[in-house]
Amino acid sequence: MVSLIRSSWAAVAHRSDELGSLFYGWLFRIAPETRELFPVTMELQRTRLLRALVHVVQMVDRPDELSIFLRQLGRDHRKFGVIGEHYDKVGEALLGAIREIAGPSAWTREVEDAWTGAYDLVAQIMRDAADAERGPAVWMGRIMEHRRISQDLAVVRVQTSQPVPYVAGQYVSVETPQRPRMWRSMSPANAPGPDCVLEFHVRTVPGGWVSRAIVSHARVGDVWRIGPPMGQMTLDPRSRSDLLMVAGGTGLAPARSIIEQLIVEGTDRKVALFVGGRTWSDLYDIEALRRSAQENPWLSVIPVVEDDGRQHGAETGTVGEVVARYGAWADREITVSGSPAMVRATVNALLDAGTPFLNIHYDPYHTD
């Protein structure tokens, strides 16, 4: 089954944009009531669908890790109002779209059976997790601070009435009043605390409907809806390994959250944080990070810029290139966070340097 799914996916992956459009076309045709669950513009939704599909295909031979992701996804989908019968329609639409793209010569009976069996398993895990969840589908949070760092970057602090049960390093999805039904995945930049405050670092990105609205138009008092926590880029409480964290841009947020958690708990683990940007001004939190390193001898902070960084005491190059120059880091647990392109490049650079793949942790969802 694994081989058939991967080989058939490889045959259609180059037409992934078309596949996303076909899938939603199928879904809205056979289940028109689902259209109101989605935003008017579907571009971001198609991208997220494809990221989820790619992640499932990549993890199909690692069932334990895949199961964790799918259970989180099932709980998360409660926020959309998804009910059990929707899973059958989604499966019909997904297989119909892949079959249409693949064509009759590639879509054999064996391939169809493999995809059907795999989807049935995926859907059952998600259904079971959603049915078993007793917590809220969403948490309501009110903006208590909106601080504009630069034209394209803001720090937003949101306070909820009930604690959101996230772990340092995880991410949540948010819906803002400026962009209803357009959910954006963001990592809290602080560890969970008794004040129920979540801090988000938001940078506008090209085509980022939600990020632009948050940076430019969000205001103190706005109420956000916050979805269940997701992600596996968290500290393993059973491990005492030293850590390497590689962050690009606002991908610093989950690394910052983990560092804060380690400070609160106390640690004797060595932590190296490489934080990268195109220019020195992109390293918006570097002075606070350097102060943390001075106060906590177990923490090393290495700034990296693509421009010449020598005048700032920074390494020069992409963050992936620089971290790989230091070696394979084979004795460390590694987290990578940033844009999809930065994560891909960094993971590839680490693998080329000899880093064991199982040491590297990153999440499939990123910014819009």
C-alpha positions in Angstrom: 0.0 0.0 0.0 2.8 2.4 0.9 4.6 1.9 -2.4 1.4 2.3 -4.4 0.4 5.5 -2.7 3.8 7.1 -3.0 4.3 6.1 -6.6 0.8 7.3 -7.7 1.3 10.5 -5.7 4.6 11.2 -7.4 2.8 10.9 -10.8 0.3 13.7 -9.9 2.3 15.9 -7.6 3.5 18.2 -10.4 -0.2 19.1 -11.0 -0.9 19.7 -7.3 -2.5 23.2 -7.9 -5.0 21.6 -10.3 -5.6 18.8 -7.9 -6.6 21.2 -5.2 -9.1 23.0 -7.4 -10.5 19.7 -8.6 -10.9 18.4 -5.1 -13.0 21.4 -3.9 -14.9 21.4 -7.2 -15.9 17.7 -6.5 -16.6 18.4 -2.8 -18.9 21.4 -3.4 -20.7 19.5 -6.2 -21.5 16.4 -4.1 -21.9 18.1 -0.8 -22.9 21.7 -1.5 -23.7 22.4 2.2 -19.9 22.3 2.9 -19.3 25.4 0.9 -20.3 27.7 3.8 -17.6 26.1 6.0 -14.9 27.7 3.9 -13.9 31.3 3.1 -14.8 33.1 -0.1 -11.3 32.9 -1.5 -10.0 29.3 -1.5 -6.3 29.8 -2.4 -5.0 29.4 1.1 -7.4 26.5 1.8 -6.0 24.6 -1.3 -2.5 25.2 -0.1 -3.2 23.7 3.3 -5.0 20.7 1.8 -1.9 19.9 -0.3 0.5 20.4 2.7 -1.6 17.9 4.7 -1.7 15.4 1.8 2.1 15.7 1.3 2.6 15.2 5.1 0.4 12.1 5.1 2.2 10.6 2.1 5.6 11.3 3.7 4.5 9.7 7.0 2.5 6.8 5.7 5.2 4.3 6.7 5.5 5.9 10.2 2.1 5.1 11.6 2.7 6.1 15.2 3.8 9.7 14.3 1.1 9.9 11.6 -1.5 8.9 14.1 -0.6 11.8 16.5 -0.9 14.3 13.6 -4.3 12.8 12.5 -5.7 12.9 16.0 -4.8 16.5 16.3 -6.2 17.2 12.9 -9.5 15.5 13.8 -9.8 17.6 17.0 -8.9 20.7 15.1 -11.6 20.2 12.4 -14.3 20.5 15.0 -13.9 24.3 14.8 -15.2 24.1 11.2 -18.4 22.3 12.2 -17.3 19.2 10.5 -19.6 16.2 11.2 -19.0 12.5 10.6 -20.8 12.2 7.2 -18.5 14.9 5.8 -15.6 12.5 5.9 -17.3 10.2 3.4 -17.9 13.1 1.0 -14.3 14.3 1.4 -13.0 10.8 0.6 -15.2 10.6 -2.5 -14.0 14.0 -3.7 -10.3 13.4 -2.9 -10.2 10.0 -4.7 -12.2 11.4 -7.6 -9.8 14.3 -8.1 -6.7 12.2 -7.9 -8.3 9.7 -10.3 -9.1 12.5 -12.8 -5.6 13.9 -12.6 -3.8 10.5 -12.8 -5.9 9.2 -15.8 -7.0 5.6 -16.5 -3.6 4.2 -17.2 -2.1 5.2 -13.9 -5.3 4.8 -11.7 -5.4 1.0 -11.6 -7.7 -1.0 -9.4 -4.8 -1.7 -7.1 -4.0 2.0 -6.8 -7.6 2.8 -6.0 -7.8 0.1 -3.4 -4.6 1.4 -1.7 -5.9 5.0 -1.6 -9.3 3.9 -0.4 -7.9 1.8 2.4 -5.5 4.5 3.4 -8.2 7.2 3.4 -10.6 5.0 5.4 -7.9 4.6 8.1 -7.1 8.3 8.1 -10.8 9.3 8.4 -11.4 6.8 11.2 -8.6 8.1 13.3 -9.7 11.7 12.8 -13.4 10.8 13.5 -12.5 8.9 16.7 -10.4 11.8 18.0 -13.1 14.3 17.3 -15.8 12.2 18.9 -13.6 11.6 22.0 -12.8 15.2 22.6 -14.6 16.9 25.5 -12.9 20.2 25.4 -14.2 23.3 23.5 -13.9 23.4 19.8 -12.5 26.9 20.0 -11.4 29.4 22.6 -12.3 33.0 22.5 -9.5 35.5 23.1 -9.4 39.3 23.2 -6.4 41.4 22.0 -4.9 43.1 25.0 -1.8 44.5 23.2 -1.0 45.2 19.5 2.5 46.5 19.1 3.8 47.4 15.6 7.5 46.5 15.4 7.9 47.6 11.8 5.7 48.2 8.7 5.3 44.4 8.1 5.7 43.0 11.7 3.5 43.1 14.8 3.5 41.5 18.2 0.0 40.7 19.4 -0.9 39.5 22.9 -4.3 37.8 23.3 -5.9 36.8 26.5 -8.4 33.9 26.7 -11.0 33.3 29.4 -9.9 29.7 29.7 -6.4 28.3 29.3 -5.6 27.0 25.9 -4.0 23.6 26.6 -1.0 24.0 24.3 2.6 22.9 25.0 5.6 25.1 24.3 6.5 24.6 20.6 3.0 23.8 19.4 0.9 26.0 17.1 -2.8 27.0 17.0 -5.1 28.3 14.3 -6.8 31.7 14.7 -9.7 33.4 13.0 -9.9 37.2 13.2 -13.0 39.5 12.7 -11.3 41.1 9.7 -11.0 37.8 7.9 -13.9 35.5 8.9 -13.5 31.8 8.1 -9.9 32.3 7.1 -7.9 30.4 9.7 -4.2 31.1 10.0 -1.7 28.8 11.8 0.5 30.6 14.3 2.8 29.5 17.1 2.6 31.2 20.5 6.0 32.8 21.3 5.5 32.3 25.1 5.2 29.2 27.2 1.8 28.5 28.8 1.1 30.6 31.9 -1.6 31.2 34.5 -2.5 34.5 32.9 -4.0 32.8 29.8 -2.1 35.1 27.6 -0.7 34.0 24.2 1.8 36.1 22.4 2.0 36.0 18.6 4.6 37.4 16.2 3.0 38.1 12.9 4.8 39.2 9.7 3.0 40.1 6.5 3.7 37.7 3.6 3.0 38.0 -0.1 -0.7 37.1 -0.7 -1.2 36.8 3.1 -4.7 38.0 3.6 -4.8 37.2 7.3 -1.3 38.3 8.2 -1.8 41.7 6.5 -5.1 42.2 8.3 -3.5 41.3 11.7 -0.5 43.6 11.2 -2.3 46.6 9.7 -5.9 46.4 11.1 -6.1 44.4 14.3 -6.9 46.5 17.3 -7.0 46.1 21.1 -10.4 44.7 22.0 -10.8 42.5 18.9 -12.0 39.0 19.7 -10.2 36.1 18.0 -11.3 32.5 17.8 -8.5 30.1 18.6 -8.5 26.5 17.5 -7.0 23.5 19.4 -3.2 23.2 19.7 -1.4 21.1 17.1 2.2 20.1 16.3 4.9 17.8 17.6 7.8 20.2 17.7 7.8 20.0 21.5 10.3 18.9 24.2 10.3 15.2 24.9 10.1 15.0 28.7 11.9 11.7 28.6 14.9 13.1 26.8 17.9 14.8 28.3 19.6 15.4 25.0 21.1 18.8 24.2 19.1 20.9 21.8 19.6 22.7 18.5 16.9 25.1 17.4 17.0 26.7 13.9 14.6 29.6 13.3 13.9 31.9 10.4 11.9 35.1 10.7 8.8 34.7 12.9 9.6 31.0 13.0 11.4 32.3 16.1 8.1 32.1 18.0 8.1 28.3 18.9 11.8 28.4 19.7 11.2 31.3 22.0 8.4 29.5 23.7 10.5 26.4 24.3 13.4 28.6 25.7 10.9 30.3 28.1 9.7 26.9 29.2 13.3 25.7 29.9 13.9 28.9 31.9 10.8 28.4 34.0 11.6 24.7 34.7 15.4 25.1 35.0 17.6 23.0 32.8 21.1 21.6 32.5 20.7 20.9 28.8 22.8 22.9 26.4 20.7 24.8 23.8 22.0 26.4 20.6 19.7 28.7 18.8 20.5 29.9 15.3 18.2 32.7 14.3 18.3 33.9 10.7 17.0 36.6 8.4 17.9 38.3 5.1 19.1 41.5 6.9 20.1 42.5 10.4 16.7 44.3 10.8 14.9 41.0 10.2 16.3 39.8 13.5 13.7 41.8 15.4 14.1 40.1 18.8 17.9 39.6 18.8 18.7 41.9 21.7 16.3 40.2 24.0 17.7 36.8 22.9 21.2 37.9 23.7 20.2 39.1 27.1 18.6 35.7 27.7 21.9 34.0 26.7 23.8 36.2 29.1 21.5 35.3 32.0 21.4 31.6 31.1 24.8 30.0 30.5 23.2 26.9 28.9 21.9 29.0 26.0 23.9 30.1 23.0 22.4 32.5 20.4 23.9 32.6 16.9 22.5 35.3 14.7 22.7 34.7 10.9 22.0 37.1 8.1 22.3 36.7 4.3 23.9 40.1 4.0 27.4 40.6 5.4 26.8 40.2 9.2 30.3 40.8 10.5 29.6 44.3 11.7 26.9 43.0 14.0 28.8 39.9 15.1 26.6 37.7 13.0 27.3 34.7 10.7 26.8 35.3 7.0 24.7 33.1 4.8 21.4 31.4 4.9 20.6 29.9 8.3 20.6 26.4 6.8 24.0 26.8 5.3 25.5 28.2 8.4 24.1 25.7 10.8 25.4 22.8 8.6 28.9 24.4 8.6 29.1 23.6 12.3 28.7 19.9 11.7 26.1 17.1 11.8 24.8 17.9 15.3 24.2 14.1 15.6 24.0 14.2 19.4 21.2 16.8 19.6 17.5 17.0 19.2 16.8 19.5 16.5 13.8 21.8 15.8 13.4 23.8 12.6 10.8 26.5 12.2 10.2 29.2 9.6 8.8 29.6 6.1 8.2 26.3 4.2 11.1 27.2 1.9 13.4 27.9 4.9 12.4 24.6 6.5 13.0 22.6 3.4 16.4 24.2 2.7 17.5 23.8 6.3 16.4 20.1 6.6 18.2 19.3 3.4 21.4 21.1 4.5 21.4 19.2 7.8 20.8 15.8 6.0 23.7 16.6 3.6 25.9 17.3 6.7 25.1 13.9 8.1 22.4 14.7 10.6 20.2 11.7 11.4 16.7 12.4 10.0 15.0 11.1 13.2 16.7 13.9 15.2 15.0 16.6 13.1 11.6 17.9 14.1 9.4 20.4 12.2 5.7 20.9 11.5 3.9 20.7 8.1 1.9 23.9 8.7 3.4 27.3 8.6 2.3 30.8 7.7 -0.2 31.8 5.1 
